[in-house]
Amino acid sequence: MTEKNEKLNLQSPSGTLDYLPEEMEKYKWVRDKLETVFQQHGYQHIELPMYEFFDIYRKRSGEKVINDIFTFYDPPKHRAAENPPLYALRPEFTASLARFYITSELMYRPKPQKYYYIGPCFRYDEPAPGRYRQFTQAGLEIFGPDTATSDAEMLIVAMDIMENFKIQDYILRINDLTILRSYLEDLQYDEKQQHQIFGIIDRITSLLRKLEIGALDEKDSKISIIDDYYGSMSEAGCNREITEKLENLLHLVGQPTDILPKLKQLFADNPGPTKALEDSKMAEVCALIEAADVSPFVIDCGIARGLDYYTNIVFEIDVPILGKQKQICGGGRYNEMIRAFGGEDTPGLGFSFGFDRILIALERQGLAPKVSPRSDLFIGTKAETRGFGMALARKLRAHGIRVEVDLMNRSFKSAGKFVNRVKIPYMMFLGPRELESNKFTLKDFRTQEQNNDLDFDTLLNLLAKGLSLELEK
């Protein structure tokens, strides 16, 4: 078949979405609300490249993320080396921001440094509602403080976002990774083994929580999930005693006053986690967010996160109505990343929201904003009044009215049908009489009310009142 006759595949690539104008309006509404909350807490907007050298993700991101990264080389004609560098579309923002922090003047600015970002990320994952291969993340990062106050602020900002959107039936889950890590270090497990065990516990915990909200298939059961846990731990080299002990973490969920004593009892014979519990900021963080009236939250000892760079406090926010993709936000503290990348020892922490999951949660709970019409006023014209219509439209736009002029040279009747179909609230039609008298007829398509012989100021004020607008001067 010749190239001329080849049929194009016009489907969107798997795991990507096309957005209609009305969907983009909702997208912008969500973005504006997110930015408002970030800025209320003193975070500054930062922008980063959509691709990086693959090595910055390989350093600390974890096996699952690395396996899901889209990678590419420079086109062959641009390769300058025998072994060209491997690039990666960013799977998340934290590693990129850490790279920027180290290689720019940011490292020398006063601390704490507080940044937010909103932009696309890419992961090769099995597409599902709320899980795409191109998706938008919105989040924040803090560099400098290693305090319970900064951990608490991170959680408060995340929960303020949830409250700002009025999303219902969600829960904040908090954990401190230093307790489990200290236990594994006591057992002399190396970093690779630790990450493997963290991954197992995080995956099994996720399955159990999904089972609790009825988001798994009928074939899944608690018995099968726990069997999966024991099999995976055996493959990771854990004996039965250790596996049984760590199984307790999968089920330790509740309020700090209940869970912290149970954790202390579980590791009473282990000096590492006992010391980690004494040093943990988790109790103080919980007290701070309680003082700020943040709720609902629990300590969930199975939360381990899927990224290897987390070191201390981690958290997730679940929205059960999202089903299998219940997690709408996640993050935590990563105190070793900047040093691991070659920078000065700098504590860091942050989180990200799944933008698409916010939109899905809003839609399912009936909280998504109503889509506004594309414009406020449509002006129809005749051949001799098109210039007049263009000039009038510009005058009205200068006062904040959204105006479009007919581009299809429609008749009055045809223009009315179009306005009614696309739900533009107001319409004017300019003929020779309007051109000569400079008086206008305005029709409200919402009420079918018509006002005649309006001068410009009366027209302007009538539009402003009908649209509930404060006129720009």
N, C-alpha and C positions, 0 to 999 in steps of 0.2 A: 504493500500500500504506500502510495506517495505521501509525503509530508502534507501536501495540500489537502488530501482527503482524510487525514487522520482525525478521529473524533476526540475532542478534548474531554477530559474528566473534569467536570465542573462542580463536583461535590467538594465541600469544605474538608480539609484534612481531618482525620480522626482525632477527636479530643479538642477540637477548636469550635468556636461559636461565632456566628455573624450576629450583629446587634442592629435591630431596627431603630429608627429615630426615637420612638417612644421608649424603647429599652434604654437608649443612651441618655434620655432625660432622667430616668430613674437612676442610672449609673452616676450621673452628675450630682443628683440629689444626695445619694449615699456618700459620694466623695466629699461634697461640701460639709455634710454633717460630721464626717470623720475629721476633716481638717479643722473644723471649729473646736472639737474636743481636744485635739492635739495642741492647738495653739493656746487654748485656755490654760493648759498646763505648762506652757513655756517651751514647747518643742518647735524646732525650726525645720523647714522643708529642705530635703536634700535629694539630688538626682544622681543616678549612677548608670554606668553602661549596661546594656542588655546582655553583653557577653564578656567573659573574663578568660584568663588562662585557666585551663582545667586544673592545674596543680593547686590553686587556692582552695578548691572544693575537696580535692583528694586528701588534703592535709588533715582536715578535722570534721568533715561532714557526715561520715558514717557510710557503711556499706550500701544500705538501701538507696540513699540519695545518690551516691556515686553511680550505682547501677541504672538509675533512672535519668541520668543527665544526657541531654542532647549534645553531642560533640561534633567538631568539624575542624578541618585544616584550611589554611589559605588556599585559594584556587591555585592549581599547579604552576601557572605562569608567574605567580607572585612568590613562589617558594624560593627563598634565598639560601636555605640550608639543606643539608642532606636529610636531617631529621627535623622537620619543621615543628614549631610549637603546636600543641593541641589546644583548641579553644572550646569553651562550653557556654551554651546559653544558660543564663543564671537560673538555678533552681530555687533560690531564696536570696535575701538581701544581706544577711548579717556578715557573711564572709567578704562580700564586695565592700561593705562599709568599713570592715576591719582593715582591708587592704588600702582603702583610700585614707583612712585615719593615719596609718603608718607612713604612707608615702607623700603626705601633704603637710601643710602647716597646722592641720587640725590637732596633731599630737601636742602642739605647744600652746594651744588656746586654753583659757581658764576652764577649770572643771567645777561642777559636772558639765559635760557637753550632752545636749539633748536634741536628737534629730528624729524626724519622721519621714516616711516615704510611702508612695502609692505608685505601683507600676506592675507591668507584666512579668511573670516568671514562667519557666518551662520545665516540665518533668515528663518522662516517658512512663506513663502509668495507664492502667486499664480504665478507659473512660466510663463515667457513671454520672448521674445527676449530682452536681456539686463537686465533681472531681474531673478536671480537664487537663489536657496536656499543655495548653496555654491558659494561664489563670492570672488573676490580679491579686497581689498581696498589698495590704496596708498595715504598716506597723511602725514601731519606734525602737530606738536604741539609745542607751545611756552609757557614757564612758566616764569613768573616774571614781564614783562612790562604791564602797563595799560595806554598805550599812543596811540594817533592817528597814530604815526609812525609805531608801531607794527601791528595795524590793516591794515594799508596801505601795509606793507610788505607782510602780509598774502595774500592779494588780488593780489599783484604784482607777487608773486611766482606762484599763481594759473594761472594767465593770461600768464606768461612766459611759463608755461607748454603747454598751448593751442597754443601759437605762435611757440613753439619748434616743435610741431607735425604738424603745418601748417593746423590745422582744420579750416574750413571756417564756416561763418554764425552762430556765437554763440553770446551770450550776457550775461554779468555779471549783476545780480540783487542784490541790496544792500538794507538793512533796518536796523533800530535800534529798538529793542524790548522794550526799556525802555519807549517809548512814549505810546504805547498801555498798557503796564503793569502799568504805572503811572495812566492812566485813570481808569483801573479796580480797582486799589487800592483806588482811590478816591471814587469809588462806594462801597468800602468795600467788594469786592469779595475776598474770601479766595484763597489760592494757588491752590487748587484742581479745583475750578471754573475757575480761570485764565487759567490753563493748558487746560481745556476743551474748552474754547473759542479760545485760541491760535490754538488748533488742528482743530477746525471748520474753522477758517479763513485760515489756511495754506492749508487745503484740498480743500476748495472752490476756493482759489486763483490758486492752481495747476490745477483744472478742467478748470477754465476760460482761463488760459494761454495755456492749451492744445487745447481748443476750438479755440483760436486765430490762432493756426498753423495748424488747420484741422486734429488734431490727435485723435479726439473722434468720436464715432459712430454717424450715422445720427439721432438716437433717442435723442441724447444729444443736448440741446440748451441752450442759455444763460438764457432763462426764466426758464427752468427746474432746472438749476444749482442755480439760485438765489432763487427759491422756496425751494430747498434743504437747502440753507443757512438759510432762515427765519425759516424753520421748525426745523433745528438743534439748532439755537439760542434760540428758544422758549423752546425746551426741556432742554436747559442749564440754563433756568431761566431768560433770558434776556427779558425785555419788548420791545415793539415796537419802542419806541423812541431811546433806546440804540442800538437796532439792526439796525435801519435805519442810525444812526450816523456812526456806525462801517462799514456799507456797503460801505461807501465812500473809506475806506482803500483798498477795493478790486479793485478799479478802479484808484487809485492814482499811476500812473506809468509815469516816465519821468525824465528829467534832474533836478539836484538839484535846479537850479535857478527858475524852475517852480513849483516843488513839495514842497519844504520846506515852501514857503509862503502859499501854500494851506493847508498844515498841521497846520501851525500856526493859520490860520483862522478857520479851523475846530474845534480846541480845545481852541479857544480864551477865552471861558467862564469856562475853566477847569484848575485850578491852577497846578495840578500835571503834566499833559502832557505839559503844557506851560513851566514849570520849566525844565522838561526833555528835551524839545526841545532846551532850552537855554544852557543846560549842554551837549547836545549830541555832540559827536565827528564826527558825520556823515558828516557835511559840510567840516570839516578839512580833513577827510579821503578822501573824493571825490576830494578835491583840491590837495592833495598829489599824488593821482594816476593819476590825469590829468597832473600834473607836470612831472610825470614819463612816460607820453604818453601811458597810459593804456586805451584801448577802444576796443569795445563799452561797455558802462555800463549805467544803469539807477537806480534810486531809485524806488523800488517796495514796497509799504507800506503793501502789502498783504503777503509778505514773513515772515513766522513765524517759520519755521523749525519743524521737527517732534520729536525733542528731548527736554525734559524738562530742560536740564541743561544750555541752552543758556540764556545769560543775557543782552547783549548789541548789538553790531554790528553782523548781520548775513548776509549770502550771498548765492547765488546759481549761477551756470553757466549752461545755457540752450543751447542745440544744437538741433534745430528743426528737423533736419534730423533723429533724434532718435525716433521721434514720441511720443508715450505715455511715454516712458522712456527717456524723453528729458533732464533730469537733469544729467549732467556728473560729477559735483562737487558741494559740499556744505559744509558749515562750519560756524564758528563764534566764538564769545567770550563767555567764561564760567567762570566768575570771582568768583563764589561761590562754585564750585565743590570740590576743595581741602579742603576748610574749612568744607563743608558738610560731607566729608569722614573722618574728624577728624584731618586733617593736619593744618599747619599754613596758615593764610590768604594769598593766592597766586593767583594773576590773571593768567588766562590761555586763550589760543585761538588756533584754528587750523581748518583744513579742511581735507576732503578725496575725492579722485577721485574714481569713479567706473572703475576699470581696464578693465572689459569686455566692458563697454560702450565706452571707448577710442578706443578699437580694432574695435568695430562695426562702430563707426563714421569714422575711418580711411578707413575701407573697403568700406563703402557706398560713400565716397568721392574720392575713388581711390587713397588713400594716403598710403595704407599699403605697407610695404617693400616687395621687391621681395625675394622669398625664395632661398637661396643659395643651391648648390648641397651638398650632404652629405659628400663628400670628393673632393679633387683636383685631385687625381691620383689613379688609380686602377692598381695593379700589379697582372698579371696572372703568374702562374708557372707550371712547370711539377714536377713529383715526385722527381727528382734528384736536382731540383733548389729551393725547398720550403724554405730551410734554408737560401739560398742566398737571396731570396725575402724578408724574414723577416728581415735580417740584413740591406739590402738596404733601406727598408721602415723606419727602425729606424734612419738611417743616414739622410734621407730626412726630417723626422719629427723634427729632432733636429734643422733644419733650418727654421721651421715654415710651412712646406708643410703638408697638411692633406692627409695622405696616408692610403689606406686599401689594404690588401693582400687577394687574393681569398681564401675563406674558403670552397668552394664547389668542388674544384678540377675539374674545368671546362676546356673544350678544348678552344683553341684560339677563334674559331668562336662563341662558346657559351658565352664566357666571353665578347666578343665584343657586342653581343646582350644585355647582362645585362647592360653593361656600357652605351649603347645608351638609354636603357629604363629608367634608374635612373638618366640620365643626368650628369654623372661624366665627366668633360671636357677632362681629359687625361687618356691614358692607355699605359701600357708597358706589354710585355709578355716575360718572362725570360725562355729561353731554354738552352740547352747545349752550344750553340755558345756564348751566352751572358755570361754564367758562365766562359767559357774559356778565352774570350777576354776582359771581363770587359768593353765592349762597349754595348750601349743600343739603341733601337729603340723606339721613342716616337710618339704616334699618338694623334692628337688633334681632338676629336670627334665633336667639334663645326665647324671646317673648313675642316675636313677630311685631313688636311695636315699631312705628316709623315716625321720625321727627323731620319736619320739612323747613326749608328756608332758614337754615342755621348759618350764622356768620362763623368765622374761624374760631374765635374765642369761645363761643357757645358750643361749637362742635367739640373743641378740645376738652372743655370742662365736662360735657356730657359723657364723653369717652372715659375720662378719668374716673368719674363717679360710677359709671357702669362696670368698670374694670377694677374698682377699688384701688386705684393707683394714686400715688403722690407724685404730682407732675414735676419733672425735672425742669430747672430754670436755666 
